Amino acid sequence: MSNQHLYTDAELSAITAACSTHNIPHKEFHTLQSRAIAAKSTAYCPYSNFRVGATILTQEGVYIDGANVENASYPVGTCAERVAFGKAITEGHKKFLAVAVATDIAPPASPCGMCRQFIREFCELDIPIFMFDKDGKFVVMTLGQIYNTYFVAIIATVGGMLFGFDISSMSAIIGTSQYIDFFNNPDGIIQGAIGSALAAGSVVGSLMAGPISNRWGRRDSIFFACFWWLIGTAVQVSCKDYGQLIAGRILNGVCVGITSSQVPVYLAEIAKKDKRGSIIVIQQLAIEWGIFIMFFVGYGCSFIAGTASFRTAWGIQFVPAVLLMIGLPFLPRSPRWLAKVGRREEAIQTLANIQTGGNADDPLVVAEWEEIWTVLQAERESPRGWRKFVKNGMWRRTAAGMSVQAWQQLSGANVMTYYVVYVFQMAGLTGNINLISSGVQYALFIIFTSVVFFFIDKTGRRPLLIYGAVAMGVCQLVVGGLLGSYGVLVPGGVGDPPNANVIIKVTGGPAHTVIAFCYILIIVYALTLAPVAWVYAAEVWSLETRATGMALAAVANWLFNFALGLFIPPAFRNITYKTFIIFGVLCMGAAVQAFFTYPETCGKTLEEIEIMFSKGGPRPWNTKPGGSRLDAEIQAVIDRKAHGVDLYEHREHAGVGTGMGTGTGVDVEKGALENRTVVDKEEL
C-alpha cells in the first residue's frame, strides 16, 4: 500500500491506547486504515484540492467504504463519510463502532460540519473517528455529546435568551424619537398590539409545541423553533410599517412559545432530583440576561440616527438563535423521552451518562430507570385524548401547571419589564436617565435570580410562591396608592416628545418612593414567581403528559401575557393608577391558591411527584421539601446486587412502547411506586 507508514514507538503506543479506550482490536484498526486509504484512491473530485476516503465498521462487523466524488448518486451528499453512511443505511445498518477517514492533506483534518452531524445522528453512542493524513499518520477524535447538566442547561436556555432579547428590543426602543417618528407615535391599542404580538405568536407556538416535542423530541423541537425566529427577525428588520413589525413579532413569538414550554421540560427530564430547581432557574436567568444585554444594545443603538437605530437593534437578534442552533446537536436527548418512544437501551445509557458518568449498572441509574418504567407503564393504561388532563385526578395537575403560569403574568411584574420606561416616566424620569434607570432594574433582576439559584432546592417551591405573591401585592398597592394620591394628570402626555400612553405624573418624595417600590417589586419577583413558576409548571406533569401539559401551561402564560400587553397602554390612559391596584389584589389571590392547591415538589423525583397529586396524596399545606424514596430504592438495588439478582427488572422486556407521542397521562395512585419497592424486598 503506497501510504503504509512505519510507526514509531510513540505512535504504536498511541494506537494501543486508542484501541483500548474504544474497544477496537488492533486488527480492525489496521483494516480500517487500509480500506480507507484504498477508498481514497477511488475518489474522483476534479474540482477539489484533495481526495478523501472513508470506511465505517458496523456493529455487525461489516466494513462499508466511501469516497468523495462529484455528482454522486447518493442522496446524502458527496463527502466520503456521507457516501459511506448512505451505503450503510441503504443496506440496513443502523449502529456503528468506528469510522476511519483518509485524506490527501497533513496534518489530518477533522470531518466537515455536515459529516459531523451525520455521525452524531446515526451513531447512538460516542465512537472513535480515526483521521489519517497522506503520510499515514493519524489522530483519533470523538464527537461526544455534553452530559454535564449545567453546561447542557446553559446551551439549551439560550432559547430563553431569545425571549429576553425580544422583550428588550422593544422596551429600549419604544421611547426613542426614531421609533415614535417612524411609526407615527403609536399609542393605545396600536402600541398594545405591537407589544402583545410576541405573546400572540407564543400562544400559537405553545399549542404546536406538545405534538412536535412528543414526535421529534425535546431537543429537536427547540432546534425547529429557531427557524421561526430567524424568519421573524428578518421580517422585523425589514419592516416598513407597524403592520409588518407586528407580523415579525408574531413569528418570533412562535419560536418563543415552543422554547419557553419545551426548554423547561427538557431540563426537568435530564436534571437530578436535588438539582432540578436550580437547573431550570438557568432558564429564567437566560431570559434576564437576554433582557439586560438587549436593553443596553438598544440603548446604544438609540444614538444612531434614523431607522438604522431600531433596525440594528432588532438585527442583532439573529446572533443568539444561530449560537443555539450550533450548540443543540451537542446535547443529549431526554432519557425520559427516549423511554417514552421505546428506545430503552439508549434511554438507560443516556441516563447513566448524565447521572453517573456512563456507568449503567450504578444503583442510582437502575433505581431511577425502574421508577421511570413503572410510572410510564401505569400511565399507558389511563384515558386517552383530552381526558388524560382531567380524569383520575389529573385535573389537579392541569390546574396547578396552568394557574402558576397565569399568576406569573397576573402578578403584574411584566408591566415592569415591557413598560418600565412608561412607569418611570410617571415618576418624572425622562431621556437617558429613564433608560439607565430601567437598565438598573434589569441588573437587579439578574442579581437576585442568581441568588435564588443557590437556595431554590433547599427552601422549596411553596414558600417562594406564597410569600413572593404577598410581597409583590404589597408593592403594587403602594405604587398604585402613591400615584392615586399624589399623581397629576397630564392629558397631552408626559415627556418631550409627549408620550400619549403616559398621562399621570408624580414628583418629589412620592416619585422616589414609586421608583423604590418598582425596584423592590422586581427584586421579589426575581426571587420568587419569575423562576419558580417555570420550575413548578415543568415538574407537575406525568411523563406522558409533560410535553403537551407544559405547552398548555405556557399557553396560559402567553394568553395572559398577550391580554396584559394589549391592556396596559390603554389602561395607563384610562384608569391610570388603578392598574396597579388591580394587580395588587390579584397577587393576594395567587398567594391564596398556592397555599391551598400547590403541594411541595422540591427534592422529589418527577415520578414521585405523581403521588403528591394523587387522590390519596397529602394535603398541599402538609407537604415539605425532600422525603424522596429514591435513596431507599437505590439501597434495594444494592441489596439485589449483593444477592446476585439481576439489577434491572425491566430492561430487555420493559415494553415501554414504540409509538411516538401516542401515550396517555394518568394520576398514579399512591401505592403504585410503593408496591414496587415492597416487591423488590420480597424477592430477596
For each residue, the residues with C-beta under 8 A, 3 or more apart:
1: 4 34 37 38
2: 37
3: 37 102 132 134 135 136
4: 1 136
5: 135 136 137
6:
7: 11 12 15
8: 11 12
9: 12 13
10: 13 14
11: 7 8 14 15 137
12: 7 8 9 15 16
13: 9 10 16 17
14: 10 11 17 18 140
15: 7 11 12 18 19 26 29 138
16: 12 13 19 20 26
17: 13 14 20 21
18: 14 15 21 22 24 29 128 130 140
19: 15 16 22 23 24 25 26 29
20: 16 17 23
21: 17 18 128
22: 18 19 98 127 128 140
23: 19 20
24: 18 19 28 29 32 57 97 98 128
25: 19 28 29
26: 15 16 19 29 30
27: 30 31
28: 24 25 31 32 57 98
29: 15 18 19 24 25 26 32 33 130
30: 26 27 33 34
31: 27 28 34 35 63
32: 24 28 29 35 36 55 57 63 98 100 130
33: 29 30 36 37 100 102 130 132 136 138
34: 1 30 31 37 38
35: 31 32 38 39 53 55 63 65 100
36: 32 33 39 40 53 54 55 65 100 101 102 130 132
37: 1 2 3 33 34 40 41 53 102 132 136
38: 1 34 35 41 42 53 65
39: 35 36 42 43 53 54 55 65 66 67 80 84 102
40: 36 37 43 51 52 53 67 80 102 103 104
41: 37 38 51 53
42: 38 39 53 67
43: 39 40 51 52 53 67 68 69 80
44: 67 69 70
45: 48 50 51 52 68 69 70 78
46: 70
47: 70
48: 45 51 68
49: 104
50: 45 103 104 105
51: 40 41 43 45 48 67 68 103 104
52: 40 43 45 67 68 79 80 81 101 102 103 104
53: 35 36 37 38 39 40 41 42 43 65 66 67 68 80 101 102
54: 36 39 65 66 67 80 81 83 84 99 100 101 102
55: 32 35 36 39 63 64 65 66 84 99 100
56: 63 64 66 81 84 85 88 96 98 99 100
57: 24 28 32 61 62 63 96 97 98 99 100
58: 61 62 63 64 88 93 95 96 97
59: 93 95 96 97
60: 93
61: 57 58
62: 57 58 91 93
63: 31 32 35 55 56 57 58
64: 55 56 58 84 85 87 88 91 93
65: 35 36 38 39 53 54 55 84 87
66: 39 53 54 55 56 80 81 82 83 84 85 86 87
67: 39 40 42 43 44 51 52 53 54 80 83
68: 43 45 48 51 52 53 78 79 80 83
69: 43 44 45 72 78 83
70: 44 45 46 47 78
71: 78
72: 69 77 78 83
73:
74: 77 78 82 83 86 87
75: 86
76: 82 83 85 86 89 118
77: 72 74 82 83 86 114
78: 45 68 69 70 71 72 74 82 83
79: 52 68 82 83 111 112 114 115
80: 39 40 43 52 53 54 66 67 68 83 84 101
81: 52 54 56 66 84 85 99 101 111 115 118 119
82: 66 74 76 77 78 79 85 86 114 115 118
83: 54 66 67 68 69 72 74 76 77 78 79 80 86 87
84: 39 54 55 56 64 65 66 80 81 87 88 99
85: 56 64 66 76 81 82 88 89 118 119 122
86: 66 74 75 76 77 82 83 89 90
87: 64 65 66 74 83 84 90 91
88: 56 58 64 84 85 91 93 96 122
89: 76 85 86 92 93 94 122
90: 86 87
91: 62 64 87 88
92: 89
93: 58 59 60 62 64 88 89 96
94: 89 122
95: 58 59 123 124
96: 56 57 58 59 88 93 99 122 123 127
97: 24 57 58 59 127
98: 22 24 28 32 56 57 127 128 129 130
99: 54 55 56 57 81 84 96 119 127 128 129 130
100: 32 33 35 36 54 55 56 57 129 130 132
101: 36 52 53 54 80 81 108 111 129 130 131 132
102: 3 33 36 37 39 40 52 53 54 132
103: 40 50 51 52 108 109 131 132 133 134
104: 40 49 50 51 52 134
105: 50 108 109 133 134
106: 133 134 135 137
107: 133 137 139
108: 101 103 105 131 132 133 137 138 139
109: 103 105 131
110: 116 129 131 141
111: 79 81 101 115 116 119 129 131 143
112: 79 115 116
113: 116 117
114: 77 79 82 117 118
115: 79 81 82 111 112 118 119
116: 110 111 112 113 119 120 143 329
117: 113 114 120 121 329
118: 76 81 82 85 114 115 121 122
119: 81 85 99 111 115 116 122 123 127 129 143
120: 116 117 123 143 145 329
121: 117 118
122: 85 88 89 94 96 118 119
123: 95 96 119 120 126 127
124: 95 346 349
125: 349
126: 123 142 143 144 145
127: 22 96 97 98 99 119 123 142
128: 18 21 22 24 98 99 140 141 142
129: 98 99 100 101 110 111 119 140 141 142 143
130: 18 29 32 33 36 98 99 100 101 138 139 140
131: 101 103 108 109 110 111 138 139 140 141
132: 3 33 36 37 100 101 102 103 108 136 137 138
133: 103 105 106 107 108 136 137 138
134: 3 103 104 105 106
135: 3 5 106
136: 3 4 5 33 37 132 133
137: 5 11 106 107 108 132 133
138: 15 33 108 130 131 132 133
139: 107 108 130 131
140: 14 18 22 128 129 130 131
141: 110 128 129 131
142: 126 127 128 129
143: 111 116 119 120 126 129
144: 126
145: 120 126 330 331 332 353
146: 151 152 155 330 331 332
147: 152 332 353 354 357
148: 151 152
149: 152 153 267 270 271 272 275 279 354
150: 153 154 279 282
151: 146 148 154 155
152: 146 147 148 149 155 156 267 270 331 332
153: 149 150 156 157 267 271 279 280 282 283
154: 150 151 157 158 282 286
155: 146 151 152 158 324 327 328 330 331
156: 152 153 159 219 222 263 266 267 328 331
157: 153 154 160 161 263 267 282 283 285 286
158: 154 155 161 162 286 320 323 324 327
159: 156 162 163 222 225 259 260 262 263 283 286 324
160: 157 163 164 259 260 263 283 284 286 287 290
161: 157 158 164 165 286 287 289 290 320
162: 158 159 165 166 229 252 255 256 259 290 317 320 321 324
163: 159 160 166 167 256 259 260 287 290
164: 160 161 167 168 286 287 288 289 290 291 292 293 294
165: 161 162 168 169 290 291 293 294 316 317 320
166: 162 163 169 170 198 249 252 253 256 294 317
167: 163 164 170 171 198 290 291 294 417 418
168: 164 165 171 172 290 291 292 293 294 295 297 298 442
169: 165 166 172 173 294 298 310 313 314 317
170: 166 167 173 174 194 195 418
171: 167 168 174 291 295 298 417 418 419 420 421 438
172: 168 169 176 294 295 296 297 298 299 301 302 313 421 435 438
173: 169 170 176 178 179 298 301 302 309 310 313
174: 170 171 179 191 195 421
175: 179 180 421 422 425 434 435 495 499
176: 172 173 179 180 302 309 310
177: 180 181 497
178: 173 181 182 302 304 305 306 307 309 310
179: 173 174 175 176 182 183 309 310
180: 175 176 177 183 184 185 186 497
181: 177 178 184 185
182: 178 179 307 310
183: 179 180 186 194 241 242 245
184: 180 181
185: 180 181 497 500
186: 180 183 190 191 194 242
187: 190 191 499 500 501 569 573
188: 191 192 500 501 569 570 573
189: 192 193 566 569 570
190: 186 187 193 194 242
191: 174 186 187 188 194 195 501 569
192: 188 189 195 196 565 566 567 568 569 570
193: 189 190 196 197 242 246 566
194: 170 183 186 190 191 197 242 245 246 249
195: 170 174 191 192 198 418 419 565 566 568 569
196: 192 193 199 200 561 562 563 564 565 566
197: 193 194 200 201 245 246 247 249 250 253
198: 166 167 195 201 202 249 250 252 253 256 565
199: 196 202 203 253 558 559 561 562 565
200: 196 197 203 204 250 253 558 562
201: 197 198 204 205 232 249 250 251 252 253 254 255 256 257
202: 198 199 205 206 253 254 256 257 260 554 557 558 561 562
203: 199 200 206 207 253 257 555 558 559 562
204: 200 201 207 208 250 253 254 257
205: 201 202 208 209 225 228 253 254 255 256 257 258 259 260 261
206: 202 203 209 257 258 260 261 551 552 554 555 557 558
207: 203 204 210 257 551 555
208: 204 205 211 212 254 257 258 551
209: 205 206 212 213 221 257 258 261 262 547 550 551 554
210: 207 213 214 261 547 548 549 550 551 552
211: 208 214 215 548 661
212: 208 209 215 216 221 224 258
213: 209 210 216 217 218 221 262 265 337 547 548 551 661
214: 210 211 340 547 548 660 661
215: 211 212 660 661
216: 212 213 220 221 224
217: 213 220 221 333 334 337 341
218: 213 221 222 262 265 266 269 333 334 337 547
219: 156 222 223 266 328 331 332 333 334
220: 216 217 223 224
221: 209 212 213 216 217 218 224 225 258 262
222: 156 159 218 219 225 226 258 259 262 263 266 324 328
223: 219 220 226 325 328 329
224: 212 216 220 221 227 228 258
225: 159 205 221 222 228 229 254 255 256 258 259 262
226: 222 223 229 230 255 321 324 325
227: 224 230 231 255
228: 205 224 225 231 232 251 252 254 255 258
229: 162 225 226 232 233 251 252 255 256 317 321
230: 226 227 233 234 318 321 322
231: 227 228 234 235 251
232: 201 228 229 235 236 248 249 250 251 252 253 254 255
233: 229 230 236 237 248 252 314 315 317 318 321
234: 230 231 237 238 248
235: 231 232 238 239 244 247 248 251
236: 232 233 239 244 245 248 249 252 314 317
237: 233 234 248 311 314 315
238: 234 235 244
239: 235 236 242 244 245 248
240: 244
241: 183 244 245
242: 183 186 190 193 194 239 245 246
243: 246 247
244: 235 236 238 239 240 241 247 248
245: 183 194 197 236 239 241 242 248 249
246: 193 194 197 242 243 249 250
247: 197 235 243 244 250 251
248: 232 233 234 235 236 237 239 244 245 251 252
249: 166 194 197 198 201 232 236 245 246 252 253
250: 197 198 200 201 204 232 246 247 253 254
251: 201 228 229 231 232 235 247 248 254 255
252: 162 166 198 201 228 229 232 233 236 248 249 255 256 317
253: 166 197 198 199 200 201 202 203 204 205 232 249 250 256 257 558
254: 201 202 204 205 208 225 228 232 250 251 257 258
255: 162 201 205 225 226 227 228 229 232 251 252 258 259 321
256: 162 163 166 198 201 202 205 225 229 252 253 259 260
257: 201 202 203 204 205 206 207 208 209 253 254 260 261 554 555 558
258: 205 206 208 209 212 221 222 224 225 228 254 255 261 262
259: 159 160 162 163 205 222 225 255 256 262 263
260: 159 160 163 202 205 206 256 257 263 264 554 557 558
261: 205 206 209 210 257 258 264 265 550 551 553 554
262: 159 209 213 218 221 222 225 258 259 265 266 547 550 551
263: 156 157 159 160 222 259 260 266 267 283
264: 260 261 267 268 280 283 534 535 537 538 550
265: 213 218 261 262 268 269 334 538 546 547 550
266: 156 218 219 222 262 263 269 270 334
267: 149 152 153 156 157 263 264 270 271 276 279 280 282 283 538
268: 264 265 271 276 279 280 538 539 546 606
269: 218 265 266 334 335 336 337 546 606
270: 149 152 266 267 279 332 334 335 354
271: 149 153 267 268 275 276 279 280
272: 149 275 276 354 355
273: 276 603 604 605 606 628 630
274: 457 603
275: 149 271 272 278 279 457
276: 267 268 271 272 273 279 280 457 535 539 606
277: 280 281 456 457 461 532 535 602
278: 275 281 282 453 454 456 457
279: 149 150 153 267 268 270 271 275 276 282
280: 153 264 267 268 271 276 277 283 284 531 534 535 538
281: 277 278 284 285 449 452 453 456 531 535
282: 150 153 154 157 267 278 279 285 286 453
283: 153 157 159 160 263 264 267 280 286 287 531 534
284: 160 280 281 287 288 449 530 531 534
285: 157 281 282 288 289 446 449 450 453 531
286: 154 157 158 159 160 161 164 282 283 289 290
287: 160 161 163 164 283 284 290 291
288: 164 284 285 291 292 442 445 446 449 526 530
289: 161 164 285 286 292 293 446
290: 160 161 162 163 164 165 167 168 286 287 293 294 320
291: 164 165 167 168 171 287 288 294 295 417 442 445
292: 164 168 288 289 295 296 439 442 443 445 446
293: 164 165 168 289 290 296 297
294: 164 165 166 167 168 169 172 290 291 297 298 313 316 317
295: 168 171 172 291 292 298 299 435 438 439 442
296: 172 292 293 299 300 439
297: 168 172 293 294 300 301 313 316
298: 168 169 171 172 173 294 295 301 302 310 313
299: 172 295 296 302 435 436 439
300: 296 297 303
301: 172 173 297 298 304 308 309 310 312 313
302: 172 173 176 178 298 299 309 435
303: 300 309
304: 178 301 308 309 312
305: 178 308 309
306: 178 309
307: 178 182 310 311
308: 301 304 305 311 312
309: 173 176 178 179 301 302 303 304 305 306 312 313
310: 169 173 176 178 179 182 298 301 307 313 314
311: 237 307 308 314 315
312: 301 304 308 309 315 316
313: 169 172 173 294 297 298 301 309 310 316
314: 169 233 236 237 310 311 317
315: 233 237 311 312 318
316: 165 294 297 312 313 319
317: 162 165 166 169 229 233 236 252 294 314 320 321
318: 230 233 315 321 322
319: 316 322 323
320: 158 161 162 165 290 317 323 324
321: 162 226 229 230 233 255 317 318 324 325
322: 230 318 319 325 326
323: 158 319 320 326 327
324: 155 158 159 162 222 226 320 321 327 328
325: 223 226 321 322 328
326: 322 323 329
327: 155 158 323 324 330 331
328: 155 156 219 222 223 324 325 331
329: 116 117 120 223 326
330: 145 146 155 327
331: 145 146 152 155 156 219 327 328
332: 145 146 147 152 219 270 335 350 353 354
333: 217 218 219 337 338 346 350
334: 217 218 219 265 266 269 270 337 338 350
335: 269 270 332 338 339 347 348 350 351 354 372
336: 269 339 340 347 372 543 546 606
337: 213 217 218 269 333 334 340 341 547
338: 333 334 335 341 343 344 346 347 350
339: 335 336 342 343 344 347 369 372 373 376 543 656
340: 214 336 337 376 543 544 656 657 661 663
341: 217 337 338 657 658 659 660 661
342: 339 656 657 658 659
343: 338 339 346 347
344: 338 339 347 348 651 652 654 656
345: 348 349 651
346: 124 333 338 343 349 350
347: 335 336 338 339 343 344 350 351 369 372 656
348: 335 344 345 351 352 360 365 369 648 651
349: 124 125 345 346 352 353 358 360
350: 332 333 334 335 338 346 347 353 354
351: 335 347 348 354 355 360 365 368 369
352: 348 349 355 356 357 358 359 360 362 365
353: 145 147 332 349 350 357 358
354: 147 149 270 272 332 335 350 351
355: 272 351 352 362 364 365 368
356: 352 359 362 364 365
357: 147 352 353
358: 349 352 353
359: 352 356 362 365
360: 348 349 351 352 365
361: 365 366 647
362: 352 355 356 359 365 366
363: 366 367 634 635 637 638 641 647
364: 355 356 367 368 630 634
365: 348 351 352 355 356 359 360 361 362 368 369
366: 361 362 363 369 370 637 647 648
367: 363 364 370 371 630 633 634 636 637
368: 351 355 364 365 371 372 605 630
369: 339 347 348 351 365 366 372 373 648 650 651
370: 366 367 373 374 633 637 648 649 650 676
371: 367 368 374 375 605 607 608 630 633 673 676
372: 335 336 339 347 368 369 375 376 543 607
373: 339 369 370 376 377 650 654 656
374: 370 371 377 378 607 650 672 673 676
375: 371 372 378 379 542 543 607 610 668 672 673
376: 339 340 372 373 379 380 543 544 656 657 663
377: 373 374 380 381 654 655 656
378: 374 375 381 382 666 668 672
379: 375 376 382 542 543 544 545 663 664 665 666 668
380: 376 377 544 657 663 664 666
381: 377 378 666
382: 378 379 388 391 392 394 544 664 665 666 667
383: 387 388 391 392 664 666
384: 387 388 664
385: 388 664
386: 389 390
387: 383 384 390 391
388: 382 383 384 385 391 394 544 545 664 665 666
389: 386 394 395 398 545 549 552 665
390: 386 387 394 395 398
391: 382 383 387 388 394 395 667
392: 382 383 615 666 667
393: 396 397 613 614 615 667
394: 382 388 389 390 391 397 398 542 545 613 665 666 667
395: 389 390 391 398 399
396: 393 399 400 597 613 667
397: 393 394 400 401 540 541 542 545 549 613 667
398: 389 390 394 395 401 402 549 552
399: 395 396 402 403 597
400: 396 397 403 404 536 540 597 598 613
401: 397 398 404 405 536 537 540 541 549 550 552 553
402: 398 399 405 406 537 552 553 555 556
403: 399 400 406 407 556 593 597
404: 400 401 407 408 465 533 536 537 553 594 598
405: 401 402 408 409 533 537 553 554 556 557
406: 402 403 409 410 556 557 559 560
407: 403 404 410 411 469 529 533 586 589 590 593 594
408: 404 405 411 413 529 530 533 557
409: 405 406 414 557 560 561 564
410: 406 407 560 564 583 586 587 589 590
411: 407 408 469 472 473 476 525 529 583 586 587 590
412: 415 416 472 476 564 579 580 582 583 584 586 587
413: 408 416 417 472 521 522 525 529 530
414: 409 417 418 561 564 565
415: 412 418 419 420 423 564 568 579 583
416: 412 413 419 420 423 441 518 521 522 525
417: 167 171 291 413 414 420 442 445
418: 167 170 171 195 414 415 565 568
419: 171 195 415 416 422 423 501 568 569 572
420: 171 415 416 417 423 424 438 441 518
421: 171 172 174 175 424 425 434 435 438
422: 175 419 425 426 499 501 502 569 572
423: 415 416 419 420 426 427 514 518
424: 420 421 427 429 434 437 438 515 518
425: 175 421 422 428 429 430 434 494 495 499 502 505
426: 422 423 483 487 494 502 504 505 506 514
427: 423 424 505 506 511 512 514 515 518
428: 425 505 506 507 511
429: 424 425 433 434 437 515
430: 425 433 434 494 495 496
431: 434 435
432: 435 436
433: 429 430 436 437
434: 175 421 424 425 429 430 431 437 438
435: 172 175 295 299 302 421 431 432 438 439
436: 299 432 433 439 440
437: 424 429 433 434 440 441 515
438: 171 172 295 420 421 424 434 435 441 442
439: 292 295 296 299 435 436 442 443
440: 436 437 443 444 519
441: 416 420 437 438 444 445 518 519 522
442: 168 288 291 292 295 417 438 439 445 446
443: 292 439 440 446 447
444: 440 441 447 448 519 522 523 526
445: 288 291 292 417 441 442 448 449 522 525 526 530
446: 285 288 289 292 442 443 449 450 526
447: 443 444 450 451 526
448: 444 445 451 452 522 523 526 527
449: 281 284 285 288 445 446 452 453 526 527 530 531
450: 285 446 447 453 454
451: 447 448 454 455 527
452: 281 448 449 455 456 464 526 527 528 531 532
453: 278 281 282 285 449 450 456 531
454: 278 450 451
455: 451 452 458 459
456: 277 278 281 452 453 459 461 464 531 532 535 602
457: 274 275 276 277 278 602 603 625
458: 455 625
459: 455 456 463 464 602 625
460: 463 464 600 602 603 624 625
461: 277 456 464 465 532 535 536 539 598 600 601 602
462: 465 466 594 595 598 599 600 620 623
463: 459 460 466 467
464: 452 456 459 460 461 467 468 527 528 529 532
465: 404 461 462 468 469 528 529 532 533 536 590 591 594 598
466: 462 463 469 470 591 594 595
467: 463 464 470 471 528 591
468: 464 465 471 472 524 525 527 528 529 532
469: 407 411 465 466 472 473 528 529 587 588 590 591 594
470: 466 467 473 474 587 588 591
471: 467 468 474 475 524 528
472: 411 412 413 468 469 475 476 521 524 525 528 529 587
473: 411 469 470 476 477 583 584 585 586 587 588 591
474: 470 471 477 478 584
475: 471 472 478 479 517 518 520 521 524 584
476: 411 412 472 473 479 480 521 580 581 583 584 587
477: 473 474 480 481 580 581 584
478: 474 475 481 482 513 517
479: 475 476 482 483 514 517 518 521 577 580
480: 476 477 483 484 577 578 579 580 581 583 584
481: 477 478 484 485 577 581
482: 478 479 485 486 487 506 510 513 514 517 577
483: 426 479 480 486 487 504 506 514 576 577 580
484: 480 481 487 576 577 578 581
485: 481 482 510
486: 482 483 506 510
487: 426 482 483 484 504 505 506 576 577
488: 504 505 506 507
489: 503 504 576
490: 493 494 502 503 504 505
491: 503
492: 498 503
493: 490 498 499 500 501 502 503
494: 425 426 430 490 498 499 502 503 504 505
495: 175 425 430 498 499 502
496: 430
497: 177 180 185
498: 492 493 494 495
499: 175 187 422 425 493 494 495 502
500: 185 187 188 493 503 573
501: 187 188 191 419 422 493 569 572 573
502: 422 425 426 490 493 494 495 499 505 572
503: 489 490 491 492 493 494 500 572 573 576
504: 426 483 487 488 489 490 494 572 576 577
505: 425 426 427 428 487 488 490 494 502
506: 426 427 428 482 483 486 487 488 510 511 514
507: 428 488 510 511
508: 511 512
509: 512 513
510: 482 485 486 506 507 513 514
511: 427 428 506 507 508 514 515
512: 427 508 509 515 516
513: 478 482 509 510 516 517
514: 423 426 427 479 482 483 506 510 511 517 518
515: 424 427 429 437 511 512 518 519
516: 512 513 519 520
517: 475 478 479 482 513 514 520 521
518: 416 420 423 424 427 441 475 479 514 515 521 522
519: 440 441 444 515 516 522 523
520: 475 516 517 523 524
521: 413 416 472 475 476 479 517 518 524 525
522: 413 416 441 444 445 448 518 519 525 526
523: 444 448 519 520 526 527
524: 468 471 472 475 520 521 527 528
525: 411 413 416 445 468 472 521 522 528 529 530
526: 288 444 445 446 447 448 449 452 522 523 530 531
527: 448 449 451 452 464 468 523 524 530
528: 452 464 465 467 468 469 471 472 524 525 531 532
529: 407 408 411 413 464 465 468 469 472 525 532 533 590
530: 284 288 408 413 445 449 525 526 527 533
531: 280 281 283 284 285 449 452 453 456 526 528 534 535
532: 277 452 456 461 464 465 468 528 529 535 536
533: 404 405 407 408 465 529 530 536 537 557
534: 264 280 283 284 531 537 538
535: 264 276 277 280 281 456 461 531 532 538 539
536: 400 401 404 461 465 532 533 539 540 598 601
537: 264 401 402 404 405 533 534 540 550 553 554
538: 264 265 267 268 280 534 535 541 546 550
539: 268 276 461 535 536 601 606 609
540: 397 400 401 536 537 549 601 609 613
541: 397 401 538 545 546 549 550 665
542: 375 379 394 397 545 546 549 610 665 666 667 668
543: 336 339 340 372 375 376 379 546 606 607 663
544: 340 376 379 380 382 388 663 664 665 666
545: 379 388 389 394 397 541 542 548 549 664 665
546: 265 268 269 336 538 541 542 543 549 550 606
547: 209 210 213 214 218 262 265 337 550 551 661
548: 210 211 213 214 545 551 552
549: 210 389 397 398 401 540 541 542 545 546 552 553 665
550: 209 210 261 262 264 265 401 537 538 541 546 547 553 554
551: 206 207 208 209 210 213 261 262 547 548 554 555
552: 206 210 389 398 401 402 548 549 555 556
553: 261 401 402 404 405 537 549 550 556 557
554: 202 206 209 257 260 261 405 537 550 551 557 558
555: 203 206 207 257 402 551 552 558 559
556: 402 403 405 406 552 553 559 560
557: 202 206 260 405 406 408 409 533 553 554 560 561
558: 199 200 202 203 206 253 257 260 554 555 561 562
559: 199 203 406 555 556 562 563
560: 406 409 410 556 557 563 564
561: 196 199 202 409 414 557 558 564 565
562: 196 199 200 202 203 558 559 565 566
563: 196 559 560 566 567
564: 196 409 410 412 414 415 560 561 567 568
565: 192 195 196 198 199 414 418 561 562 568
566: 189 192 193 195 196 562 563 570
567: 192 563 564 570 571
568: 192 195 415 418 419 564 565 571 572 579
569: 187 188 189 191 192 195 419 422 501 572 573
570: 188 189 192 566 567 573 574
571: 567 568 574 575 579
572: 419 422 501 502 503 504 568 569 576 579
573: 187 188 500 501 503 569 570 576
574: 570 571
575: 571 578 579
576: 483 484 487 489 503 504 572 573 579
577: 479 480 481 482 483 484 487 504 580 581
578: 480 484 575 581 582
579: 412 415 480 568 571 572 575 576 582 583
580: 412 476 477 479 480 483 577 583 584
581: 476 477 480 481 484 577 578 584 585
582: 412 578 579 585 586
583: 410 411 412 415 473 476 480 579 580 586 587
584: 412 473 474 475 476 477 480 580 581 587 588
585: 473 581 582 588 589
586: 407 410 411 412 473 582 583 589 590
587: 410 411 412 469 470 472 473 476 583 584 590 591
588: 469 470 473 584 585 591 592
589: 407 410 585 586 592 593
590: 407 410 411 465 469 529 586 587 593 594
591: 465 466 467 469 470 473 587 588 594 595
592: 588 589 595 596
593: 403 407 589 590 596 597 598
594: 404 407 462 465 466 469 590 591 597 598
595: 462 466 591 592 598 620 621
596: 592 593 620 621
597: 396 399 400 403 593 594 620
598: 400 404 461 462 465 536 593 594 595 620
599: 462 612 613 617 618 619 620 623
600: 460 461 462 612 620 623 624 625
601: 461 536 539 540 604 609 612
602: 277 456 457 459 460 461 625 626
603: 273 274 457 460 625 626 627 628
604: 273 601 608 609 612 626 627 628
605: 273 368 371 608 609 628 630
606: 268 269 273 276 336 539 543 546 609
607: 371 372 374 375 543 610 668 673
608: 371 604 605 611 612 628 629 630 673
609: 539 540 601 604 605 606 612 613
610: 375 542 607 613 614 667 668 672 673
611: 608 614 617 668 670 672 673
612: 599 600 601 604 608 609 617 618 623
613: 393 394 396 397 400 540 599 609 610 617 667
614: 393 610 611 617 667 668 669 670
615: 392 393 667 669
616: 669 670
617: 599 611 612 613 614 670
618: 599 612 622 623
619: 599 622 623
620: 462 595 596 597 598 599 600 623
621: 595 596
622: 618 619
623: 462 599 600 612 618 619 620
624: 460 600 627
625: 457 458 459 460 600 602 603
626: 602 603 604
627: 603 604 624
628: 273 603 604 605 608 631
629: 608 632 633 673 674 677
630: 273 364 367 368 371 605 608 633 634
631: 628 634 635
632: 629 635 636 677
633: 367 370 371 629 630 636 637 677 680
634: 363 364 367 630 631 637 638
635: 363 631 632 638 639
636: 367 632 633 639 640 677 680 681
637: 363 366 367 370 633 634 640 641 647 680
638: 363 634 635 641 642
639: 635 636 642 643 681 684
640: 636 637 643 645 646 647 680 683 684
641: 363 637 638 644 645 647
642: 638 639
643: 639 640 684
644: 641
645: 640 641 683 684
646: 640 649
647: 361 363 366 637 640 641
648: 348 366 369 370 651 652
649: 370 646 680
650: 369 370 373 374 653 654 655
651: 344 345 348 369 648 654
652: 344 648
653: 650
654: 344 373 377 650 651
655: 377 650
656: 339 340 342 344 347 373 376 377
657: 340 341 342 376 380 662 663
658: 341 342
659: 341 342 662 663
660: 214 215 341
661: 211 213 214 215 340 341 547
662: 657 659
663: 340 376 379 380 543 544 657 659
664: 379 380 382 383 384 385 388 544 545
665: 379 382 388 389 394 541 542 544 545 549
666: 378 379 380 381 382 383 388 392 394 542 544
667: 382 391 392 393 394 396 397 542 610 613 614 615
668: 375 378 379 542 607 610 611 614 672 673
669: 614 615 616 672
670: 611 614 616 617 674
671: 674 675
672: 374 375 378 610 611 668 669 675 676
673: 371 374 375 607 608 610 611 629 668 676 677
674: 629 670 671 677 678
675: 671 672 678 679
676: 370 371 374 672 673 679 680
677: 629 632 633 636 673 674 680 681
678: 674 675 681 682
679: 675 676 682 683
680: 633 636 637 640 649 676 677 683 684
681: 636 639 677 678 684
682: 678 679
683: 640 645 679 680
684: 639 640 643 645 680 681
